[in-house]
Structure formats: C-alpha cells, structure tokens
Amino acid sequence: MAKPLGYERGLVKYIVKTPLTLVGFVSMYIFGGGLLSIASGLTHLFTSKSVFEAVMVYFLTEYLPPTSIEDVIAQVVIGTFTAGFLWYWKTAL
C-alpha cells in the first residue's frame, strides 16, 4: 500500500531539491527559459499581429542570455514548478 500523501511529498521534494543540484539547476534554467521565450513570442504575436516581429522576439529571448540575476532565478523557478507539476500530473493523476 502506498504511503499517504506520497506523491505530494515527492512533488515538494522535486520542487525543492532539483534546483539545488548543478545538473538540476542548469536543466531547469534551460527549460524555464524555453517556456518564457515561447510565452513572450505568443503574447507578442497576439498583441502586434505581426508574425515576423513575434518570431524575432522569440529568437531574441531564446538565444540571448538574461541580463540580471533575477531573470536567471525566474527562469529556474518557472522551469522547476512547471516540471514538478508535469511530473505530478503524469504519475499521480
């Protein structure tokens, strides 16, 4: 029989411990950066109605490094939470 709240504990451990390792930090940085670049490209596409500008915004946000430590931390946090909840959704539900 499974432990009560086993997957929920696993989700918390995933979210807390993954960015504390070097490989986890880099992986979540890359994953979060991809998510943010897709989100900025799509929002620019829906607001400006120009496909060329949206593609340029996507490539600029995808391939240029962040300019501050807050951007790096935001990418890691967004990547970690998204990956953690995707793991939980695919395994526990």
PLY file of the C-alpha trace (Angstrom):
ply
format ascii 1.0
element vertex 93
property float x
property float y
property float z
element edge 92
property int vertex1
property int vertex2
end_header
0.00 0.00 0.00
1.27 3.45 -0.88
2.18 5.95 1.77
-0.42 8.63 2.42
0.48 11.80 0.52
3.44 10.02 -1.10
3.18 11.77 -4.45
2.59 15.11 -2.79
5.76 14.67 -0.75
7.56 13.72 -3.93
6.31 16.88 -5.61
7.61 19.05 -2.80
10.96 17.24 -2.83
11.17 17.62 -6.62
10.49 21.34 -6.47
12.84 21.99 -3.54
15.76 19.67 -4.29
16.04 19.83 -8.08
17.41 23.39 -8.33
19.91 22.67 -5.53
21.96 20.35 -7.74
24.12 21.65 -10.56
22.54 19.48 -13.24
19.03 20.23 -11.95
19.71 23.98 -11.83
21.02 24.07 -15.40
18.20 21.84 -16.65
15.50 23.97 -15.03
17.23 27.15 -16.27
17.09 25.90 -19.86
13.53 24.55 -19.52
12.25 27.74 -17.89
13.98 29.90 -20.49
12.28 27.97 -23.27
8.89 28.36 -21.60
9.37 32.10 -21.12
10.53 32.64 -24.70
7.53 30.77 -26.10
5.20 32.76 -23.84
6.73 36.09 -24.86
6.64 35.16 -28.55
2.99 34.11 -28.38
1.90 37.19 -26.44
3.74 39.40 -28.91
2.05 37.58 -31.79
-1.42 38.13 -30.33
-0.82 41.78 -29.45
1.04 43.07 -32.52
-0.44 40.78 -35.21
2.94 40.61 -36.96
4.40 37.15 -37.40
7.87 38.49 -38.25
8.03 40.57 -35.07
6.82 37.65 -32.97
9.47 35.36 -34.45
12.14 37.98 -33.82
11.01 38.39 -30.19
11.06 34.60 -29.78
14.59 34.24 -31.14
15.89 37.25 -29.19
14.51 35.96 -25.90
15.51 32.35 -26.65
19.12 32.85 -27.64
20.26 35.93 -25.71
21.38 35.44 -22.12
19.44 37.04 -19.28
20.65 40.44 -18.14
20.21 40.11 -14.37
20.29 37.54 -11.60
16.53 37.98 -11.14
15.99 36.74 -14.71
18.08 33.64 -14.03
16.20 32.90 -10.80
12.83 33.49 -12.50
13.72 31.03 -15.27
14.77 28.38 -12.74
11.65 28.87 -10.60
9.28 28.72 -13.59
11.08 25.68 -15.01
11.11 23.86 -11.67
7.45 24.44 -10.87
6.33 23.51 -14.38
8.45 20.36 -14.48
7.34 19.38 -10.99
3.67 19.75 -11.73
4.04 17.95 -15.06
5.71 15.07 -13.22
2.92 15.01 -10.64
0.21 15.17 -13.29
1.71 12.31 -15.31
2.45 10.00 -12.38
-0.08 10.65 -9.61
-3.22 11.52 -11.54
0 1
1 2
2 3
3 4
4 5
5 6
6 7
7 8
8 9
9 10
10 11
11 12
12 13
13 14
14 15
15 16
16 17
17 18
18 19
19 20
20 21
21 22
22 23
23 24
24 25
25 26
26 27
27 28
28 29
29 30
30 31
31 32
32 33
33 34
34 35
35 36
36 37
37 38
38 39
39 40
40 41
41 42
42 43
43 44
44 45
45 46
46 47
47 48
48 49
49 50
50 51
51 52
52 53
53 54
54 55
55 56
56 57
57 58
58 59
59 60
60 61
61 62
62 63
63 64
64 65
65 66
66 67
67 68
68 69
69 70
70 71
71 72
72 73
73 74
74 75
75 76
76 77
77 78
78 79
79 80
80 81
81 82
82 83
83 84
84 85
85 86
86 87
87 88
88 89
89 90
90 91
91 92
